[in-house]
Amino acid sequence: MANIKSAKKRAKQTVVRNARNNSQRSMLRTAVKKVLKALNSNDAPRTRPLATRAA
């Protein structure tokens, strides 16, 4: 564990940032999977809104 105040702050910020990044990455992957599934099923009307959300 860090002893210097700024290092403690950086460690705390890293935990928060990593949690946010993991969440965003997971949501992006899910959105991409939905787009690919819609494309594979030839569901054109549903593909465009999903694609804009995934982009």
PyMOL Python script that loads the backbone (N, CA, C, O; Angstrom):
from pymol import cmd

cmd.read_pdbstr("""\
ATOM      1  N   MET A   1       0.840  -1.180   0.000  1.00  0.00           N
ATOM      2  CA  MET A   1       0.000   0.000   0.000  1.00  0.00           C
ATOM      3  C   MET A   1       0.886   1.245   0.000  1.00  0.00           C
ATOM      4  O   MET A   1       1.984   1.248   0.556  1.00  0.00           O
ATOM      5  N   ALA A   2       0.391   2.275  -0.623  1.00  0.00           N
ATOM      6  CA  ALA A   2       1.153   3.511  -0.755  1.00  0.00           C
ATOM      7  C   ALA A   2       1.200   4.265   0.579  1.00  0.00           C
ATOM      8  O   ALA A   2       0.273   4.186   1.386  1.00  0.00           O
ATOM      9  N   ASN A   3       2.292   4.991   0.791  1.00  0.00           N
ATOM     10  CA  ASN A   3       2.454   5.788   2.006  1.00  0.00           C
ATOM     11  C   ASN A   3       2.274   7.273   1.754  1.00  0.00           C
ATOM     12  O   ASN A   3       1.889   8.011   2.661  1.00  0.00           O
ATOM     13  N   ILE A   4       2.544   7.722   0.539  1.00  0.00           N
ATOM     14  CA  ILE A   4       2.452   9.136   0.206  1.00  0.00           C
ATOM     15  C   ILE A   4       1.010   9.461  -0.157  1.00  0.00           C
ATOM     16  O   ILE A   4       0.320   8.670  -0.801  1.00  0.00           O
ATOM     17  N   LYS A   5       0.566  10.648   0.272  1.00  0.00           N
ATOM     18  CA  LYS A   5      -0.827  11.046   0.078  1.00  0.00           C
ATOM     19  C   LYS A   5      -1.243  11.017  -1.393  1.00  0.00           C
ATOM     20  O   LYS A   5      -2.329  10.533  -1.714  1.00  0.00           O
ATOM     21  N   SER A   6      -0.398  11.526  -2.286  1.00  0.00           N
ATOM     22  CA  SER A   6      -0.744  11.562  -3.705  1.00  0.00           C
ATOM     23  C   SER A   6      -0.815  10.144  -4.285  1.00  0.00           C
ATOM     24  O   SER A   6      -1.628   9.874  -5.168  1.00  0.00           O
ATOM     25  N   ALA A   7       0.029   9.251  -3.792  1.00  0.00           N
ATOM     26  CA  ALA A   7       0.002   7.868  -4.271  1.00  0.00           C
ATOM     27  C   ALA A   7      -1.258   7.159  -3.800  1.00  0.00           C
ATOM     28  O   ALA A   7      -1.816   6.335  -4.525  1.00  0.00           O
ATOM     29  N   LYS A   8      -1.709   7.475  -2.586  1.00  0.00           N
ATOM     30  CA  LYS A   8      -2.964   6.895  -2.079  1.00  0.00           C
ATOM     31  C   LYS A   8      -4.136   7.374  -2.932  1.00  0.00           C
ATOM     32  O   LYS A   8      -5.036   6.606  -3.272  1.00  0.00           O
ATOM     33  N   LYS A   9      -4.101   8.668  -3.269  1.00  0.00           N
ATOM     34  CA  LYS A   9      -5.168   9.228  -4.106  1.00  0.00           C
ATOM     35  C   LYS A   9      -5.182   8.558  -5.473  1.00  0.00           C
ATOM     36  O   LYS A   9      -6.246   8.195  -5.974  1.00  0.00           O
ATOM     37  N   ARG A  10      -4.001   8.390  -6.086  1.00  0.00           N
ATOM     38  CA  ARG A  10      -3.928   7.745  -7.398  1.00  0.00           C
ATOM     39  C   ARG A  10      -4.455   6.323  -7.339  1.00  0.00           C
ATOM     40  O   ARG A  10      -5.145   5.879  -8.257  1.00  0.00           O
ATOM     41  N   ALA A  11      -4.140   5.607  -6.275  1.00  0.00           N
ATOM     42  CA  ALA A  11      -4.610   4.229  -6.126  1.00  0.00           C
ATOM     43  C   ALA A  11      -6.129   4.191  -6.034  1.00  0.00           C
ATOM     44  O   ALA A  11      -6.779   3.326  -6.623  1.00  0.00           O
ATOM     45  N   LYS A  12      -6.692   5.151  -5.281  1.00  0.00           N
ATOM     46  CA  LYS A  12      -8.146   5.199  -5.152  1.00  0.00           C
ATOM     47  C   LYS A  12      -8.803   5.542  -6.484  1.00  0.00           C
ATOM     48  O   LYS A  12      -9.825   4.960  -6.848  1.00  0.00           O
ATOM     49  N   GLN A  13      -8.206   6.500  -7.214  1.00  0.00           N
ATOM     50  CA  GLN A  13      -8.746   6.883  -8.516  1.00  0.00           C
ATOM     51  C   GLN A  13      -8.659   5.730  -9.506  1.00  0.00           C
ATOM     52  O   GLN A  13      -9.548   5.557 -10.340  1.00  0.00           O
ATOM     53  N   THR A  14      -7.601   4.948  -9.417  1.00  0.00           N
ATOM     54  CA  THR A  14      -7.425   3.813 -10.321  1.00  0.00           C
ATOM     55  C   THR A  14      -8.523   2.784 -10.125  1.00  0.00           C
ATOM     56  O   THR A  14      -9.028   2.221 -11.096  1.00  0.00           O
ATOM     57  N   VAL A  15      -8.896   2.535  -8.880  1.00  0.00           N
ATOM     58  CA  VAL A  15      -9.965   1.573  -8.596  1.00  0.00           C
ATOM     59  C   VAL A  15     -11.275   2.038  -9.229  1.00  0.00           C
ATOM     60  O   VAL A  15     -11.980   1.255  -9.864  1.00  0.00           O
ATOM     61  N   VAL A  16     -11.590   3.315  -9.050  1.00  0.00           N
ATOM     62  CA  VAL A  16     -12.834   3.862  -9.610  1.00  0.00           C
ATOM     63  C   VAL A  16     -12.800   3.820 -11.132  1.00  0.00           C
ATOM     64  O   VAL A  16     -13.778   3.437 -11.773  1.00  0.00           O
ATOM     65  N   ARG A  17     -11.662   4.219 -11.706  1.00  0.00           N
ATOM     66  CA  ARG A  17     -11.535   4.252 -13.162  1.00  0.00           C
ATOM     67  C   ARG A  17     -11.631   2.853 -13.754  1.00  0.00           C
ATOM     68  O   ARG A  17     -12.274   2.662 -14.786  1.00  0.00           O
ATOM     69  N   ASN A  18     -11.006   1.885 -13.120  1.00  0.00           N
ATOM     70  CA  ASN A  18     -11.060   0.511 -13.618  1.00  0.00           C
ATOM     71  C   ASN A  18     -12.482  -0.033 -13.582  1.00  0.00           C
ATOM     72  O   ASN A  18     -12.900  -0.729 -14.508  1.00  0.00           O
ATOM     73  N   ALA A  19     -13.226   0.272 -12.533  1.00  0.00           N
ATOM     74  CA  ALA A  19     -14.614  -0.179 -12.441  1.00  0.00           C
ATOM     75  C   ALA A  19     -15.448   0.427 -13.568  1.00  0.00           C
ATOM     76  O   ALA A  19     -16.253  -0.262 -14.194  1.00  0.00           O
ATOM     77  N   ARG A  20     -15.248   1.720 -13.820  1.00  0.00           N
ATOM     78  CA  ARG A  20     -15.991   2.394 -14.888  1.00  0.00           C
ATOM     79  C   ARG A  20     -15.624   1.820 -16.248  1.00  0.00           C
ATOM     80  O   ARG A  20     -16.501   1.572 -17.076  1.00  0.00           O
ATOM     81  N   ASN A  21     -14.331   1.609 -16.483  1.00  0.00           N
ATOM     82  CA  ASN A  21     -13.884   1.072 -17.766  1.00  0.00           C
ATOM     83  C   ASN A  21     -14.422  -0.335 -18.006  1.00  0.00           C
ATOM     84  O   ASN A  21     -14.836  -0.659 -19.119  1.00  0.00           O
ATOM     85  N   ASN A  22     -14.418  -1.172 -16.971  1.00  0.00           N
ATOM     86  CA  ASN A  22     -14.946  -2.525 -17.116  1.00  0.00           C
ATOM     87  C   ASN A  22     -16.424  -2.499 -17.467  1.00  0.00           C
ATOM     88  O   ASN A  22     -16.885  -3.283 -18.297  1.00  0.00           O
ATOM     89  N   SER A  23     -17.167  -1.599 -16.837  1.00  0.00           N
ATOM     90  CA  SER A  23     -18.592  -1.480 -17.118  1.00  0.00           C
ATOM     91  C   SER A  23     -18.828  -1.028 -18.557  1.00  0.00           C
ATOM     92  O   SER A  23     -19.650  -1.604 -19.269  1.00  0.00           O
ATOM     93  N   GLN A  24     -18.104   0.005 -18.977  1.00  0.00           N
ATOM     94  CA  GLN A  24     -18.255   0.521 -20.340  1.00  0.00           C
ATOM     95  C   GLN A  24     -17.879  -0.541 -21.375  1.00  0.00           C
ATOM     96  O   GLN A  24     -18.567  -0.702 -22.383  1.00  0.00           O
ATOM     97  N   ARG A  25     -16.796  -1.256 -21.124  1.00  0.00           N
ATOM     98  CA  ARG A  25     -16.340  -2.295 -22.048  1.00  0.00           C
ATOM     99  C   ARG A  25     -17.389  -3.403 -22.167  1.00  0.00           C
ATOM    100  O   ARG A  25     -17.647  -3.906 -23.261  1.00  0.00           O
ATOM    101  N   SER A  26     -17.981  -3.773 -21.057  1.00  0.00           N
ATOM    102  CA  SER A  26     -18.997  -4.813 -21.058  1.00  0.00           C
ATOM    103  C   SER A  26     -20.236  -4.369 -21.845  1.00  0.00           C
ATOM    104  O   SER A  26     -20.787  -5.137 -22.633  1.00  0.00           O
ATOM    105  N   MET A  27     -20.665  -3.126 -21.623  1.00  0.00           N
ATOM    106  CA  MET A  27     -21.837  -2.620 -22.350  1.00  0.00           C
ATOM    107  C   MET A  27     -21.565  -2.548 -23.845  1.00  0.00           C
ATOM    108  O   MET A  27     -22.445  -2.851 -24.651  1.00  0.00           O
ATOM    109  N   LEU A  28     -20.352  -2.147 -24.223  1.00  0.00           N
ATOM    110  CA  LEU A  28     -19.988  -2.069 -25.637  1.00  0.00           C
ATOM    111  C   LEU A  28     -20.005  -3.457 -26.273  1.00  0.00           C
ATOM    112  O   LEU A  28     -20.549  -3.637 -27.363  1.00  0.00           O
ATOM    113  N   ARG A  29     -19.416  -4.428 -25.598  1.00  0.00           N
ATOM    114  CA  ARG A  29     -19.383  -5.792 -26.131  1.00  0.00           C
ATOM    115  C   ARG A  29     -20.790  -6.344 -26.316  1.00  0.00           C
ATOM    116  O   ARG A  29     -21.078  -7.004 -27.314  1.00  0.00           O
ATOM    117  N   THR A  30     -21.669  -6.072 -25.349  1.00  0.00           N
ATOM    118  CA  THR A  30     -23.053  -6.528 -25.450  1.00  0.00           C
ATOM    119  C   THR A  30     -23.745  -5.871 -26.639  1.00  0.00           C
ATOM    120  O   THR A  30     -24.475  -6.533 -27.377  1.00  0.00           O
ATOM    121  N   ALA A  31     -23.521  -4.575 -26.828  1.00  0.00           N
ATOM    122  CA  ALA A  31     -24.137  -3.860 -27.943  1.00  0.00           C
ATOM    123  C   ALA A  31     -23.649  -4.421 -29.275  1.00  0.00           C
ATOM    124  O   ALA A  31     -24.439  -4.590 -30.203  1.00  0.00           O
ATOM    125  N   VAL A  32     -22.369  -4.706 -29.372  1.00  0.00           N
ATOM    126  CA  VAL A  32     -21.815  -5.262 -30.607  1.00  0.00           C
ATOM    127  C   VAL A  32     -22.421  -6.633 -30.886  1.00  0.00           C
ATOM    128  O   VAL A  32     -22.751  -6.944 -32.030  1.00  0.00           O
ATOM    129  N   LYS A  33     -22.567  -7.449 -29.855  1.00  0.00           N
ATOM    130  CA  LYS A  33     -23.173  -8.773 -30.026  1.00  0.00           C
ATOM    131  C   LYS A  33     -24.609  -8.656 -30.538  1.00  0.00           C
ATOM    132  O   LYS A  33     -25.034  -9.436 -31.390  1.00  0.00           O
ATOM    133  N   LYS A  34     -25.359  -7.673 -30.013  1.00  0.00           N
ATOM    134  CA  LYS A  34     -26.735  -7.477 -30.462  1.00  0.00           C
ATOM    135  C   LYS A  34     -26.783  -7.069 -31.925  1.00  0.00           C
ATOM    136  O   LYS A  34     -27.646  -7.534 -32.670  1.00  0.00           O
ATOM    137  N   VAL A  35     -25.861  -6.202 -32.345  1.00  0.00           N
ATOM    138  CA  VAL A  35     -25.808  -5.768 -33.746  1.00  0.00           C
ATOM    139  C   VAL A  35     -25.483  -6.957 -34.643  1.00  0.00           C
ATOM    140  O   VAL A  35     -26.133  -7.159 -35.668  1.00  0.00           O
ATOM    141  N   LEU A  36     -24.487  -7.736 -34.263  1.00  0.00           N
ATOM    142  CA  LEU A  36     -24.106  -8.887 -35.078  1.00  0.00           C
ATOM    143  C   LEU A  36     -25.241  -9.900 -35.168  1.00  0.00           C
ATOM    144  O   LEU A  36     -25.460 -10.501 -36.220  1.00  0.00           O
ATOM    145  N   LYS A  37     -25.960 -10.087 -34.069  1.00  0.00           N
ATOM    146  CA  LYS A  37     -27.085 -11.023 -34.076  1.00  0.00           C
ATOM    147  C   LYS A  37     -28.194 -10.524 -35.004  1.00  0.00           C
ATOM    148  O   LYS A  37     -28.792 -11.313 -35.736  1.00  0.00           O
ATOM    149  N   ALA A  38     -28.469  -9.216 -34.977  1.00  0.00           N
ATOM    150  CA  ALA A  38     -29.488  -8.636 -35.848  1.00  0.00           C
ATOM    151  C   ALA A  38     -29.070  -8.734 -37.307  1.00  0.00           C
ATOM    152  O   ALA A  38     -29.901  -9.001 -38.176  1.00  0.00           O
ATOM    153  N   LEU A  39     -27.788  -8.521 -37.581  1.00  0.00           N
ATOM    154  CA  LEU A  39     -27.303  -8.628 -38.956  1.00  0.00           C
ATOM    155  C   LEU A  39     -27.405 -10.062 -39.467  1.00  0.00           C
ATOM    156  O   LEU A  39     -27.789 -10.292 -40.614  1.00  0.00           O
ATOM    157  N   ASN A  40     -27.065 -11.011 -38.623  1.00  0.00           N
ATOM    158  CA  ASN A  40     -27.126 -12.415 -39.031  1.00  0.00           C
ATOM    159  C   ASN A  40     -28.544 -12.898 -39.258  1.00  0.00           C
ATOM    160  O   ASN A  40     -28.767 -13.823 -40.038  1.00  0.00           O
ATOM    161  N   SER A  41     -29.514 -12.278 -38.581  1.00  0.00           N
ATOM    162  CA  SER A  41     -30.903 -12.696 -38.749  1.00  0.00           C
ATOM    163  C   SER A  41     -31.621 -11.859 -39.805  1.00  0.00           C
ATOM    164  O   SER A  41     -32.836 -11.973 -39.967  1.00  0.00           O
ATOM    165  N   ASN A  42     -30.869 -11.014 -40.528  1.00  0.00           N
ATOM    166  CA  ASN A  42     -31.428 -10.156 -41.581  1.00  0.00           C
ATOM    167  C   ASN A  42     -32.563  -9.278 -41.065  1.00  0.00           C
ATOM    168  O   ASN A  42     -33.562  -9.076 -41.755  1.00  0.00           O
ATOM    169  N   ASP A  43     -32.408  -8.767 -39.872  1.00  0.00           N
ATOM    170  CA  ASP A  43     -33.405  -7.891 -39.258  1.00  0.00           C
ATOM    171  C   ASP A  43     -32.978  -6.435 -39.467  1.00  0.00           C
ATOM    172  O   ASP A  43     -32.525  -5.769 -38.536  1.00  0.00           O
ATOM    173  N   ALA A  44     -33.132  -5.956 -40.703  1.00  0.00           N
ATOM    174  CA  ALA A  44     -32.637  -4.637 -41.091  1.00  0.00           C
ATOM    175  C   ALA A  44     -33.230  -3.486 -40.268  1.00  0.00           C
ATOM    176  O   ALA A  44     -32.477  -2.614 -39.836  1.00  0.00           O
ATOM    177  N   PRO A  45     -34.553  -3.450 -40.033  1.00  0.00           N
ATOM    178  CA  PRO A  45     -35.090  -2.303 -39.286  1.00  0.00           C
ATOM    179  C   PRO A  45     -34.519  -2.191 -37.867  1.00  0.00           C
ATOM    180  O   PRO A  45     -34.418  -1.094 -37.318  1.00  0.00           O
ATOM    181  N   ARG A  46     -34.156  -3.306 -37.295  1.00  0.00           N
ATOM    182  CA  ARG A  46     -33.655  -3.285 -35.924  1.00  0.00           C
ATOM    183  C   ARG A  46     -32.145  -3.050 -35.864  1.00  0.00           C
ATOM    184  O   ARG A  46     -31.619  -2.662 -34.820  1.00  0.00           O
ATOM    185  N   THR A  47     -31.462  -3.278 -36.953  1.00  0.00           N
ATOM    186  CA  THR A  47     -30.009  -3.192 -36.951  1.00  0.00           C
ATOM    187  C   THR A  47     -29.518  -1.757 -36.797  1.00  0.00           C
ATOM    188  O   THR A  47     -28.576  -1.516 -36.043  1.00  0.00           O
ATOM    189  N   ARG A  48     -30.127  -0.804 -37.488  1.00  0.00           N
ATOM    190  CA  ARG A  48     -29.617   0.561 -37.479  1.00  0.00           C
ATOM    191  C   ARG A  48     -29.631   1.191 -36.081  1.00  0.00           C
ATOM    192  O   ARG A  48     -28.611   1.745 -35.671  1.00  0.00           O
ATOM    193  N   PRO A  49     -30.737   1.131 -35.334  1.00  0.00           N
ATOM    194  CA  PRO A  49     -30.680   1.742 -33.995  1.00  0.00           C
ATOM    195  C   PRO A  49     -29.676   1.041 -33.074  1.00  0.00           C
ATOM    196  O   PRO A  49     -29.041   1.686 -32.239  1.00  0.00           O
ATOM    197  N   LEU A  50     -29.538  -0.253 -33.224  1.00  0.00           N
ATOM    198  CA  LEU A  50     -28.565  -0.975 -32.408  1.00  0.00           C
ATOM    199  C   LEU A  50     -27.137  -0.574 -32.785  1.00  0.00           C
ATOM    200  O   LEU A  50     -26.270  -0.439 -31.921  1.00  0.00           O
ATOM    201  N   ALA A  51     -26.910  -0.387 -34.073  1.00  0.00           N
ATOM    202  CA  ALA A  51     -25.571  -0.017 -34.545  1.00  0.00           C
ATOM    203  C   ALA A  51     -25.175   1.370 -34.083  1.00  0.00           C
ATOM    204  O   ALA A  51     -24.019   1.599 -33.727  1.00  0.00           O
ATOM    205  N   THR A  52     -26.120   2.299 -34.084  1.00  0.00           N
ATOM    206  CA  THR A  52     -25.792   3.648 -33.626  1.00  0.00           C
ATOM    207  C   THR A  52     -25.503   3.656 -32.131  1.00  0.00           C
ATOM    208  O   THR A  52     -24.679   4.444 -31.667  1.00  0.00           O
ATOM    209  N   ARG A  53     -26.166   2.792 -31.373  1.00  0.00           N
ATOM    210  CA  ARG A  53     -25.905   2.694 -29.948  1.00  0.00           C
ATOM    211  C   ARG A  53     -24.540   2.066 -29.680  1.00  0.00           C
ATOM    212  O   ARG A  53     -23.867   2.420 -28.712  1.00  0.00           O
ATOM    213  N   ALA A  54     -24.134   1.132 -30.542  1.00  0.00           N
ATOM    214  CA  ALA A  54     -22.876   0.435 -30.343  1.00  0.00           C
ATOM    215  C   ALA A  54     -21.678   1.282 -30.791  1.00  0.00           C
ATOM    216  O   ALA A  54     -20.550   1.039 -30.364  1.00  0.00           O
ATOM    217  N   ALA A  55     -21.923   2.257 -31.638  1.00  0.00           N
ATOM    218  CA  ALA A  55     -20.805   3.050 -32.176  1.00  0.00           C
ATOM    219  C   ALA A  55     -20.277   4.072 -31.232  1.00  0.00           C
ATOM    220  O   ALA A  55     -19.341   4.798 -31.567  1.00  0.00           O
TER     221      ALA A  55
END
""", "prot")
cmd.dss("prot")
cmd.show_as("cartoon", "prot")
cmd.util.cbc("prot")
cmd.orient("prot")
